[in-house]
Amino acid sequence: MTEIIWGLGTSHVPSIGAAMDNEKAQDEYWKPLFDGYAPAREWMAENTPDVAVIIYNDHANALGLEMIPTFAIGTDDHFNVADEGYGPRKVPNVRGHAEMSEHILVQLVNDGFDMTVCQELDVDHGLTVPLSVYCPEPGEQWPCQVIPILVNVLQYPQPTAQRCLALGEALGRAIRSFPGDLKVAVFGTGGMSHQLSGARAGLINEKFDREFLRDIKENPERLAALTREDYIREAGSEGLEMIMWLIMRGAIGDDIERVHETYHVPASNTAAALTLFAPATAS
């Protein structure tokens, strides 16, 4: 049967990708962040998935602000790296898994989630930076195929945290019902607390972030009960991205252990974190 072998929550700050691309990961500023990633990277390299389902948000690169679906899925077998204004990142394009994508799409629609279908999609730093956090040196191609799931965290009304947790639970059922013997990882990306503009630009709330990291494992229902306003007040306008971690959390199920966690301030003007979960019997 197809199984979910791990779940990863990780920030997708674009400057993290730039630090890797420009060989600055061991510079004084960046070294503490990447040292924190090292144990998780070592563990993931020994537990390589066949497919990664990556939950992220497009940053008005593939989808303009004139059309932002609440939830969308990429169903192609190939996704180009987006040009975000300074040329595409020098990383491999992404191989999709069209058959599994279609299966997940049907199952999610049957479960009551009206997904927008992206049959063509360029993927931006929201997806490629988490891939680089997982695999910093992919060579000619990434070590797994990828299914992108996009979430609107840009424009009101964004989905509620509760709806994201429920989507994750449905996603987990869909993945496990796929015929075959594949190993799947689920990424929830974005956050932690940060605000990029306005009177609170530069906001970081370490207390809220650390409580979120605790409860994403121990009490996801508490996090799901928080409103959009709660997240924006405590974590900043862009901190609302943290609801995407709840999709990952819902997908991986309840019998889990934390393999590794790290938290770093700042990465650019953002709090950055990573948390890695695996089924209790696998860690």
C-alpha positions as semicolon CSV with decimal commas, in nm:
position;residue;x (nm);y (nm);z (nm)
1;M;0,000;0,000;0,000
2;T;0,105;0,361;-0,046
3;E;0,227;0,509;0,282
4;I;0,321;0,847;0,421
5;I;0,671;0,809;0,562
6;W;0,726;1,160;0,696
7;G;0,585;1,509;0,720
8;L;0,792;1,827;0,709
9;G;0,696;2,175;0,821
10;T;0,938;2,434;0,692
11;S;0,967;2,803;0,615
12;H;0,999;2,892;0,248
13;V;1,178;3,226;0,284
14;P;1,323;3,314;-0,062
15;S;1,654;3,434;0,083
16;I;1,714;3,082;0,221
17;G;1,718;2,960;-0,139
18;A;1,938;3,250;-0,243
19;A;2,186;3,168;0,034
20;M;2,219;2,813;-0,100
21;D;2,228;2,921;-0,464
22;N;2,507;3,171;-0,395
23;E;2,710;2,940;-0,168
24;K;2,655;3,150;0,143
25;A;2,515;2,874;0,367
26;Q;2,834;2,869;0,574
27;D;2,861;3,246;0,606
28;E;2,840;3,378;0,962
29;Y;2,487;3,509;0,910
30;W;2,342;3,190;0,761
31;K;2,542;2,912;0,929
32;P;2,323;2,881;1,242
33;L;2,013;2,829;1,027
34;F;2,170;2,561;0,810
35;D;2,338;2,391;1,104
36;G;1,989;2,355;1,249
37;Y;1,871;2,183;0,932
38;A;2,156;1,931;0,927
39;P;2,010;1,650;1,145
40;A;1,679;1,658;0,956
41;R;1,855;1,655;0,621
42;E;2,064;1,356;0,722
43;W;1,755;1,166;0,837
44;M;1,553;1,253;0,524
45;A;1,840;1,148;0,298
46;E;1,814;0,801;0,453
47;N;1,434;0,796;0,415
48;T;1,381;0,913;0,058
49;P;1,020;0,933;-0,066
50;D;0,906;0,841;-0,414
51;V;0,667;1,137;-0,416
52;A;0,653;1,461;-0,219
53;V;0,320;1,639;-0,182
54;I;0,413;2,003;-0,121
55;I;0,157;2,244;0,021
56;Y;0,258;2,602;-0,050
57;N;0,132;2,934;-0,181
58;D;0,215;3,093;-0,511
59;H;0,347;3,447;-0,475
60;A;0,169;3,598;-0,778
61;N;0,416;3,431;-1,013
62;A;0,213;3,150;-1,173
63;L;-0,128;3,284;-1,066
64;G;-0,194;3,656;-1,073
65;L;-0,382;3,849;-0,808
66;E;-0,679;3,862;-1,043
67;M;-0,734;3,487;-0,990
68;I;-0,649;3,320;-0,660
69;P;-0,818;2,984;-0,595
70;T;-0,870;2,882;-0,233
71;F;-0,719;2,538;-0,296
72;A;-0,555;2,413;-0,618
73;I;-0,356;2,111;-0,732
74;G;-0,102;2,070;-1,009
75;T;-0,175;1,765;-1,222
76;D;0,103;1,777;-1,482
77;D;0,406;1,549;-1,499
78;H;0,645;1,846;-1,529
79;F;0,664;2,188;-1,361
80;N;0,911;2,456;-1,465
81;V;1,083;2,672;-1,205
82;A;0,927;3,019;-1,219
83;D;1,110;3,336;-1,312
84;E;1,032;3,564;-1,017
85;G;1,186;3,870;-1,178
86;Y;1,554;3,785;-1,160
87;G;1,562;3,460;-1,360
88;P;1,463;3,112;-1,243
89;R;1,658;2,958;-0,955
90;K;1,943;2,740;-1,078
91;V;1,776;2,423;-0,957
92;P;1,619;2,140;-1,157
93;N;1,268;2,169;-1,290
94;V;1,020;1,956;-1,102
95;R;0,893;1,614;-1,207
96;G;0,526;1,562;-1,132
97;H;0,323;1,246;-1,079
98;A;0,017;1,295;-1,298
99;E;-0,146;0,963;-1,207
100;M;-0,132;1,020;-0,833
101;S;-0,231;1,384;-0,875
102;E;-0,547;1,282;-1,060
103;H;-0,626;1,023;-0,793
104;I;-0,584;1,277;-0,514
105;L;-0,794;1,530;-0,705
106;V;-1,086;1,291;-0,745
107;Q;-1,071;1,178;-0,384
108;L;-1,059;1,533;-0,250
109;V;-1,353;1,642;-0,465
110;N;-1,545;1,335;-0,349
111;D;-1,463;1,443;0,008
112;G;-1,617;1,785;-0,051
113;F;-1,311;1,995;-0,141
114;D;-1,363;2,186;-0,465
115;M;-1,011;2,195;-0,602
116;T;-0,894;2,418;-0,884
117;V;-0,697;2,213;-1,137
118;C;-0,367;2,350;-1,273
119;Q;-0,277;2,143;-1,577
120;E;0,018;2,375;-1,637
121;L;0,203;2,547;-1,355
122;D;0,533;2,722;-1,293
123;V;0,649;2,671;-0,934
124;D;0,811;2,953;-0,737
125;H;1,020;2,974;-0,420
126;G;0,724;2,862;-0,210
127;L;0,786;2,512;-0,348
128;T;1,150;2,511;-0,457
129;V;1,298;2,644;-0,132
130;P;1,138;2,362;0,074
131;L;1,274;2,114;-0,181
132;S;1,619;2,266;-0,127
133;V;1,575;2,249;0,251
134;Y;1,511;1,876;0,204
135;C;1,775;1,814;-0,063
136;P;2,042;2,086;-0,090
137;E;2,236;1,920;-0,373
138;P;1,989;1,757;-0,614
139;G;2,226;1,733;-0,911
140;E;2,047;1,698;-1,243
141;Q;1,708;1,617;-1,092
142;W;1,526;1,616;-0,760
143;P;1,524;1,276;-0,586
144;C;1,144;1,247;-0,593
145;Q;0,842;1,338;-0,798
146;V;0,628;1,623;-0,669
147;I;0,258;1,701;-0,641
148;P;0,197;2,073;-0,577
149;I;-0,103;2,180;-0,370
150;L;-0,159;2,555;-0,358
151;V;-0,340;2,748;-0,084
152;N;-0,462;3,106;-0,087
153;V;-0,294;3,286;0,201
154;L;-0,263;3,614;0,012
155;Q;-0,610;3,758;-0,030
156;Y;-0,912;3,771;0,201
157;P;-1,100;3,549;0,266
158;Q;-0,829;3,289;0,311
159;P;-0,937;2,939;0,418
160;T;-0,974;2,888;0,789
161;A;-0,719;2,693;0,987
162;Q;-0,993;2,440;1,066
163;R;-1,062;2,389;0,696
164;C;-0,690;2,337;0,634
165;L;-0,666;2,067;0,901
166;A;-0,971;1,894;0,751
167;L;-0,817;1,913;0,403
168;G;-0,505;1,750;0,541
169;E;-0,704;1,463;0,687
170;A;-0,876;1,410;0,349
171;L;-0,539;1,435;0,173
172;G;-0,395;1,165;0,396
173;R;-0,685;0,932;0,311
174;A;-0,642;1,006;-0,059
175;I;-0,268;0,936;-0,056
176;R;-0,305;0,609;0,134
177;S;-0,577;0,487;-0,103
178;F;-0,355;0,524;-0,412
179;P;-0,289;0,180;-0,564
180;G;0,070;0,068;-0,548
181;D;0,359;0,061;-0,306
182;L;0,484;0,419;-0,301
183;K;0,646;0,613;-0,019
184;V;0,518;0,969;0,019
185;A;0,636;1,274;0,213
186;V;0,407;1,568;0,284
187;F;0,545;1,920;0,318
188;G;0,362;2,206;0,489
189;T;0,539;2,532;0,407
190;G;0,543;2,900;0,499
191;G;0,588;3,107;0,811
192;M;0,687;3,146;1,085
193;S;0,581;3,486;1,219
194;H;0,661;3,772;0,984
195;Q;0,515;4,083;0,829
196;L;0,669;4,239;0,522
197;S;0,495;4,577;0,505
198;G;0,285;4,825;0,697
199;A;0,322;4,965;1,047
200;R;0,423;4,625;1,189
201;A;0,681;4,540;0,922
202;G;0,952;4,325;1,076
203;L;0,723;4,172;1,338
204;I;0,849;3,846;1,491
205;N;0,663;3,675;1,776
206;E;0,889;3,402;1,912
207;K;0,647;3,307;2,190
208;F;0,366;3,240;1,944
209;D;0,601;3,055;1,708
210;R;0,728;2,821;1,979
211;E;0,377;2,750;2,102
212;F;0,279;2,669;1,745
213;L;0,575;2,433;1,708
214;R;0,473;2,257;2,029
215;D;0,107;2,225;1,937
216;I;0,148;2,130;1,572
217;K;0,235;1,793;1,721
218;E;0,060;1,790;2,057
219;N;-0,260;1,984;1,996
220;P;-0,330;2,071;1,631
221;E;-0,697;2,118;1,718
222;R;-0,606;2,427;1,923
223;L;-0,421;2,573;1,626
224;A;-0,712;2,488;1,397
225;A;-0,951;2,677;1,625
226;L;-0,758;3,003;1,582
227;T;-0,917;3,253;1,345
228;R;-0,751;3,437;1,057
229;E;-0,749;3,743;1,281
230;D;-0,573;3,547;1,556
231;Y;-0,293;3,442;1,321
232;I;-0,250;3,788;1,171
233;R;-0,255;3,960;1,510
234;E;-0,003;3,721;1,665
235;A;0,214;3,622;1,368
236;G;0,177;3,908;1,119
237;S;0,003;3,933;0,786
238;E;0,238;3,685;0,620
239;G;0,246;3,466;0,930
240;L;-0,097;3,341;0,824
241;E;0,101;3,104;0,598
242;M;0,133;2,880;0,904
243;I;-0,215;2,739;0,835
244;M;-0,054;2,538;0,554
245;W;0,140;2,338;0,814
246;L;-0,196;2,215;0,941
247;I;-0,264;2,047;0,607
248;M;0,057;1,849;0,646
249;R;-0,031;1,773;1,007
250;G;-0,376;1,644;0,917
251;A;-0,234;1,424;0,642
252;I;0,027;1,238;0,848
253;G;-0,212;1,118;1,120
254;D;-0,188;1,106;1,497
255;D;0,058;0,827;1,583
256;I;0,372;1,028;1,515
257;E;0,701;1,126;1,671
258;R;0,907;1,438;1,618
259;V;1,236;1,349;1,451
260;H;1,389;1,698;1,466
261;E;1,299;2,061;1,524
262;T;1,488;2,386;1,481
263;Y;1,395;2,754;1,513
264;H;1,603;3,051;1,403
265;V;1,565;3,429;1,409
266;P;1,605;3,599;1,178
267;A;1,628;3,460;0,825
268;S;1,610;3,786;0,635
269;N;1,337;3,964;0,837
270;T;1,150;3,643;0,913
271;A;1,139;3,381;1,185
272;A;1,230;3,046;1,027
273;A;1,162;2,698;1,154
274;L;1,168;2,333;1,059
275;T;0,989;2,042;1,220
276;L;1,008;1,684;1,096
277;F;0,760;1,411;1,190
278;A;0,753;1,041;1,117
279;P;0,518;0,756;1,210
280;A;0,602;0,646;1,563
281;T;0,720;0,304;1,446
282;A;0,957;0,456;1,187
283;S;1,148;0,711;1,389
